[in-house]
Amino acid sequence: MAHRSVAVDGAGPTYDEYVATRWTVLYRTAYLLTGSHADAEDLAQAALVKAYLSWSKVSGAASPDAYVRRILTNAFLSGRRPLRVVREHLVDRPPEVAAADPANEDRFVLWPHIAALSPRQRAVVVLRYYEDLSEQQIADLLGCSTGTVKSTASDALHVLRNRIAATEGDPA
Protein backbone atom coordinates (compact mmCIF):
# COMPACT_ATOMS: atom_id res chain seq x y z
CA MET A 1 0.00 0.00 0.00
CA ALA A 2 1.43 3.38 -0.98
CA HIS A 3 1.62 5.89 1.83
CA ARG A 4 -0.10 9.22 1.66
CA SER A 5 2.78 11.52 2.34
CA VAL A 6 0.95 14.81 2.00
CA ALA A 7 -1.92 16.16 4.01
CA VAL A 8 -5.21 16.53 2.18
CA ASP A 9 -5.89 20.22 1.51
CA GLY A 10 -3.22 21.07 4.09
CA ALA A 11 -5.59 20.03 6.91
CA GLY A 12 -4.11 17.94 9.70
CA PRO A 13 -1.08 15.68 9.67
CA THR A 14 -0.09 13.45 6.79
CA TYR A 15 -0.85 9.77 7.15
CA ASP A 16 2.85 8.96 7.55
CA GLU A 17 3.26 11.62 10.25
CA TYR A 18 0.21 10.41 12.08
CA VAL A 19 1.32 6.78 12.11
CA ALA A 20 4.87 7.71 13.13
CA THR A 21 3.71 9.80 16.09
CA ARG A 22 0.66 7.83 17.26
CA TRP A 23 1.55 4.15 16.73
CA THR A 24 2.68 3.61 20.31
CA VAL A 25 -0.54 5.04 21.78
CA LEU A 26 -2.74 3.07 19.37
CA TYR A 27 -0.84 -0.13 20.07
CA ARG A 28 -1.10 0.37 23.85
CA THR A 29 -4.85 0.87 23.64
CA ALA A 30 -5.19 -2.14 21.34
CA TYR A 31 -3.15 -4.25 23.76
CA LEU A 32 -5.31 -3.21 26.69
CA LEU A 33 -8.39 -4.16 24.70
CA THR A 34 -7.13 -7.50 23.37
CA GLY A 35 -4.69 -8.62 26.06
CA SER A 36 -2.34 -10.06 23.44
CA HIS A 37 0.62 -8.51 21.64
CA ALA A 38 -0.17 -10.25 18.34
CA ASP A 39 -3.87 -9.36 18.47
CA ALA A 40 -3.00 -5.79 19.47
CA GLU A 41 -0.75 -5.39 16.44
CA ASP A 42 -3.45 -6.85 14.18
CA LEU A 43 -6.12 -4.57 15.67
CA ALA A 44 -3.98 -1.42 15.48
CA GLN A 45 -2.96 -2.19 11.91
CA ALA A 46 -6.55 -2.90 10.88
CA ALA A 47 -7.62 0.43 12.39
CA LEU A 48 -4.85 2.24 10.54
CA VAL A 49 -5.83 0.59 7.25
CA LYS A 50 -9.41 1.82 7.74
CA ALA A 51 -8.07 5.26 8.65
CA TYR A 52 -5.88 5.28 5.54
CA LEU A 53 -8.83 4.46 3.32
CA SER A 54 -10.69 7.53 4.59
CA TRP A 55 -7.69 9.71 5.43
CA SER A 56 -9.31 12.89 4.08
CA LYS A 57 -12.07 12.53 6.69
CA VAL A 58 -9.68 11.51 9.46
CA SER A 59 -7.15 14.29 8.89
CA GLY A 60 -9.92 16.88 8.54
CA ALA A 61 -11.65 15.84 11.75
CA ALA A 62 -11.55 18.09 14.80
CA SER A 63 -9.61 15.31 16.56
CA PRO A 64 -7.93 12.70 14.35
CA ASP A 65 -7.02 10.79 17.53
CA ALA A 66 -10.67 10.49 18.55
CA TYR A 67 -11.61 9.41 15.03
CA VAL A 68 -8.95 6.68 14.92
CA ARG A 69 -9.69 5.60 18.51
CA ARG A 70 -13.31 5.10 17.47
CA ILE A 71 -12.23 3.01 14.48
CA LEU A 72 -9.99 0.95 16.77
CA THR A 73 -12.67 0.41 19.42
CA ASN A 74 -15.38 -0.42 16.89
CA ALA A 75 -13.06 -2.90 15.19
CA PHE A 76 -12.40 -4.52 18.56
CA LEU A 77 -16.08 -4.74 19.51
CA SER A 78 -17.33 -5.93 16.12
CA GLY A 79 -14.46 -8.12 15.08
CA ARG A 80 -14.04 -10.41 18.06
CA ARG A 81 -12.67 -13.71 16.88
CA PRO A 82 -12.95 -16.85 18.94
CA LEU A 83 -10.18 -17.06 21.47
CA ARG A 84 -7.06 -18.68 20.11
CA VAL A 85 -5.93 -22.00 21.42
CA VAL A 86 -2.74 -21.52 23.37
CA ARG A 87 -0.11 -24.01 22.32
CA GLU A 88 2.90 -24.98 24.36
CA HIS A 89 6.34 -24.50 22.86
CA LEU A 90 9.23 -26.52 24.18
CA VAL A 91 12.45 -24.60 24.68
CA ASP A 92 16.00 -25.46 25.72
CA ARG A 93 15.99 -23.10 28.69
CA PRO A 94 13.45 -20.98 30.51
CA PRO A 95 13.04 -17.37 29.40
CA GLU A 96 14.69 -14.66 31.42
CA VAL A 97 12.14 -12.99 33.63
CA ALA A 98 12.63 -9.48 34.92
CA ALA A 99 11.97 -8.97 38.61
CA ALA A 100 8.50 -7.59 39.23
CA ASP A 101 8.32 -3.96 40.26
CA PRO A 102 6.43 -3.89 43.59
CA ALA A 103 4.78 -0.61 42.52
CA ASN A 104 3.17 -2.43 39.56
CA GLU A 105 2.08 -5.51 41.51
CA ASP A 106 -1.57 -4.36 41.57
CA ARG A 107 -1.56 -4.39 37.76
CA PHE A 108 -0.50 -8.03 37.72
CA VAL A 109 -3.30 -8.95 40.10
CA LEU A 110 -5.93 -6.90 38.28
CA TRP A 111 -5.13 -7.60 34.63
CA PRO A 112 -6.42 -11.20 34.36
CA HIS A 113 -9.75 -10.03 35.77
CA ILE A 114 -9.97 -7.14 33.30
CA ALA A 115 -9.09 -9.50 30.46
CA ALA A 116 -12.01 -11.75 31.47
CA LEU A 117 -14.61 -8.96 31.17
CA SER A 118 -16.98 -8.88 28.22
CA PRO A 119 -15.59 -6.92 25.23
CA ARG A 120 -17.87 -3.91 25.88
CA GLN A 121 -17.10 -3.84 29.62
CA ARG A 122 -13.37 -4.12 28.91
CA ALA A 123 -13.60 -1.33 26.32
CA VAL A 124 -15.32 0.97 28.82
CA VAL A 125 -12.80 0.14 31.59
CA VAL A 126 -9.81 0.66 29.27
CA LEU A 127 -11.15 3.91 27.83
CA ARG A 128 -12.22 5.28 31.22
CA TYR A 129 -9.44 4.23 33.56
CA TYR A 130 -6.44 3.67 31.29
CA GLU A 131 -7.09 6.24 28.55
CA ASP A 132 -8.71 8.67 31.04
CA LEU A 133 -11.60 9.58 28.72
CA SER A 134 -14.72 11.16 30.14
CA GLU A 135 -18.03 9.32 30.17
CA GLN A 136 -19.28 11.65 27.42
CA GLN A 137 -16.22 10.96 25.25
CA ILE A 138 -16.71 7.21 25.69
CA ALA A 139 -20.42 7.51 24.89
CA ASP A 140 -19.60 9.44 21.72
CA LEU A 141 -16.95 6.91 20.77
CA LEU A 142 -19.20 3.88 21.37
CA GLY A 143 -22.33 5.52 19.98
CA CYS A 144 -24.37 5.14 23.16
CA SER A 145 -25.67 7.30 26.00
CA THR A 146 -23.60 8.39 28.99
CA GLY A 147 -26.03 6.41 31.14
CA THR A 148 -25.06 3.26 29.24
CA VAL A 149 -21.39 4.04 29.82
CA LYS A 150 -22.02 4.61 33.52
CA SER A 151 -24.00 1.40 33.95
CA THR A 152 -21.46 -0.61 31.94
CA ALA A 153 -18.61 0.76 34.04
CA SER A 154 -20.55 0.09 37.23
CA ASP A 155 -21.31 -3.48 36.14
CA ALA A 156 -17.68 -4.04 35.16
CA LEU A 157 -16.39 -2.73 38.50
CA HIS A 158 -18.91 -4.93 40.32
CA VAL A 159 -17.68 -7.99 38.38
CA LEU A 160 -14.05 -7.04 39.09
CA ARG A 161 -14.70 -6.62 42.81
CA ASN A 162 -16.45 -10.01 43.01
CA ARG A 163 -13.74 -11.82 41.05
CA ILE A 164 -10.94 -10.28 43.10
CA ALA A 165 -12.75 -11.09 46.35
CA ALA A 166 -13.26 -14.67 45.18
CA THR A 167 -9.58 -15.12 44.35
CA GLU A 168 -8.54 -13.67 47.69
CA GLY A 169 -10.98 -15.94 49.50
CA ASP A 170 -13.09 -13.06 50.81
CA PRO A 171 -16.87 -13.23 50.66
CA ALA A 172 -18.23 -10.73 48.11
N, C-alpha and C positions, 0 to 999 in steps of 0.2 A: 504494500500500500504506500503510495507516495504521500509524503508529509505536506501539509499546508504550512508553508513557511512564512506567509504574509497574513496579516490580520485582514479580515473582510471589512472594507470601507474604513480602515483605520480604527475600528472600534474594538477595544479589548486586546488581549494578548493573542499572539499567533498560537496555533495548535502546538507547535514544537516548544514554544516558551511555556505554555501552560503545563504540558506533560513534564517538562524538565523541572519545573518548580513545584508541582503539586503531586507528583507520583508518590512520594513518601506518605503524605497525608491520606491519599486515596487508598494506598495499600494497607495502612494501619487500620482505617475504618473497615475495609474489606476483611481484614484478618479478624477483627473483633466480631464482625458479623458471622463469618464462616467458621472460625476456630481452627483453620488449617492454612498453612503457608501456600500450598499448591492451589487450593480453592480460592484463596485471597488473590493470588496473582491472576487466576482465570477471571474472577469477578471484576477486578480492577481493569484488566485489559478489555473485557467485554464492555464495560461502561465507557472506556475511552474510545472504543470502536464506534459505539452509538453516538458519543459526543462528536467524534470526527465527522460522521455522516451528516450531522446537522450543526456543524461548527459555526455557521453564520448566526444561527439562533443562540447558541451557547455563548459565543464571544460578545454578542450584542446584548445579552441579558444583564440586568442590573447587578447580579451576582453570579458569575460563571461557576464559582464553587458550589453554590446552592443548587444550580441547575445540574451539575455533574453529580453531586451527592444524591440528588433525587433519582437520577438515572441508575446510580450504583445501588441504592436502597431498593428501588423497584425491581431491578434485575435480581437482587438477592431474594426478595419476597416472592416473585413470580417464577423464578427459575430454580427452585429447590429441587435438586436431584436426590434420589435415594442415597442414604449414607453409604459411603464406600466401605468395602470389607477391608479391614486392616490385616495385612499379611505380615508375618514375621520374616525377618531377614537375618540369616546367620552371619556373624562377623567373627574375625579372628580375635579381636579384643574389644572390651567395652568402650563406648565413647567417653571422651573426657567430659566431665560435668563440672561446670563452674559452681562454686559455693553459692548457696542462696543468700541473697541480701535480706537480712532480717526485716528491713523496712518494707520490702515487697512481699513478705510472707502472706499477708492478707489476700493479695492478688492470687497467689497459688491456691489458697483455700477456696476463694470465691469463684474462680474462673470455671471449674467443671460444672458448677451449678448454673452459671450464666449460659454456658454452652448447651445445657439441657433444656433451656426455655424454648417455647415455641418460636418460630422465626419472627413473628410480629412482636412478641414480648421482648425478644433479644434485640431487635432493631430499636425499639423504644428505649430500652435500657442503655444500649450503646450510644444512641444519639443524645440522650438526656444526660447521662452521667459520665461518659467518656468524651463525647464531642462537645458537651456543655451547651447544647442547643436549648432554646426555650420551648415550652409546650406548644406555643403558637407556631414556631418554626418547624417543629416536628409534625404538627397537624398539617401545615401547608405542604411539607415534603411528602407525607403519606397520603394526602388527599382525604383527610378525615377531620372531625371536630376536635377541639381541644379537650372536650369532655372524654372522647374516646381515648385520647393520649393519656389523660389523667387516670382513667380506669384501667387501661392496659398497664401503665406503670405501677399502679397500686396492686393489681393482680400479680404482676411479675415480682414485685418486692415481697408480697405475701408468700408466693411460691418459694422464693429464695430463702426467706426466714424459716419456713417449715423444713426445707431440705437441709439447711445448715443445722438447725436444731436436731433433726433426725440423725445427722452424721456425728453430732457431738453427744448424742445420747440424751439430750434434754427433751422433755415433753414440749410440744408446740403450744 
